[in-house]
Amino acid sequence: MQNRILVLFLAVISFSALKAQDSLQLSLSEAQTFALNHNRELKNASLDIKIAEASRWQALATMLPQVSLTADYTNMFGYSMDLGEFKISMPNSITFGATAAVALSGAQVVGVQMKKIAGDMADITHKQTEQQVADQVKTLYFSALVTGQTVELLEKNLVNLEKMKTYTESSVAVGISEQTDADRIAVQVASMKNGVNSAKRSLEMVYNALRLQLGLDVNTELELTQGVEELLSVNDAVALLDSEFMLNNNFSYQLLQENLNLSKKQISLKKWEFAPSLTAFYSYTKKEFLSDEPTMNSTPPNMFGMSLKVPIFSSWSRMKGLEEAKLGYQKQLNSYDTARESLIIQHRQLAYNLSSSFENYETQKENLVVVQRMLNNVSQKYEQGMSSSLDLTNAGTELINAQSTYVQSLLDLVNAQIELEQLLNTRNN
């Protein structure tokens, strides 16, 4: 009996632990940190850094000594070299060798420098991906909270409508109201139920997108522990309008600069094709004959050699290659200037968007209070028989529209703040 109780207890504990693993409670900062550790796109960006580092070392290794070992077996099937008065036997032999070689050229040095730039670009891209993931999590976190608020508002409106429906049906029963009044409110109740269900489906879609950013299984339950009022700081959003735009802090601008450096190094690479290249080697060889017969060993044990290659004429191939690199660099300069100006214009536009979003948010917040007050007034008059069901329906529709507009203005404000923060790169400064 005691064993059965123990087994049952362990089963309950295991089930509770399993449920705990399938549920996650996160604040906004915790969600961002979790995403930075588990997001698959960010993991790929980290792998790109390692790939770039491996590629740089691969290029660097071409300037270091290359060592190889060889072992050769020779069998001449009893052949003897006939020198007239005497013969030299050619017995079976094994030859062991070791060779160290190194090749040096200016192109190799430039190649290593280009790989270093590629590594820097991978690092910048990783930081940019971190920023994008954190901002996307913030956007989805707010979207989930705001959509959840929308569901609550719609459910509250539905409860009020159902009360008015019950009241109207009672009024129809005693002859105070007409059946058309009850029908009109019934249609609005059905429409409101559809709106609630649609909002719930939208909320689940937002949660699924958030799970994807967090690198979670789609069945993991998420509980957001912070609310909109706690997270939304209108003052912080407005303060961004006074922030100076430092181009060097922007990741896109940093990548533009690295691309320009890469294009410039391409010119150096083409120039070094006109320069000499040097190779040197040392080899050690030991030959062992598999016979006691007298023979002759003409293989030197030690050998050192150098080679200097000087390019003279390539039918203008190298010259045109250099010209192509210079034109490519000029093209990159034009793109760099255009992108630089675009970022400055983008900053102004995002600042305008944030300012407009803030003004619209303040307006819609006040409008929601006014429309709610109007609906309360119409509802009281309707219960007193001083307004029609059409007035009540119109007031309810106006409240729903005001709520939707307010929610959208809130999201617009958050998105405008995030976009400007991303451009200014405030998270990393």
Secondary structure, DSSP 8 states (H G I E B T S, - for coil): -HHHHHHHHHHHHHHHHHHHHTEEEE-HHHHHHHHHHH-HHHHHHHHHHHHHHHHHHHHHHTTS-EEEEEEEEE--TT-EEE-SS-EEE---EEEEEEEEEEEE-HHHHHHHHHHHHHHHHHHHHHHHHHHHHHHHHHHHHHHHHHHHHHHHHHHHHHHHHHHHHHHHHHHHHTTSS-HHHHHHHHHHHHHHHHHHHHHHHHHHHHHHHHHHHHT--TT-EEEE---HHHH--HHHHHHGGG----GGG-HHHHHHHHHHHHHHHHHHHHHGGGS-EEEEEEEEEEEEESS-S-------SEEEEEEEE-----TTHHHHHHHHHHHHHHHHHHHHHHHHHHHHHHHHHHHHHHHHHHHHHHHHHHHHHHHHHHHHHHHHHHHTTSS-HHHHHHHHHHHHHHHHHHHHHHHHHHHHHHHHHHHHTGGG-
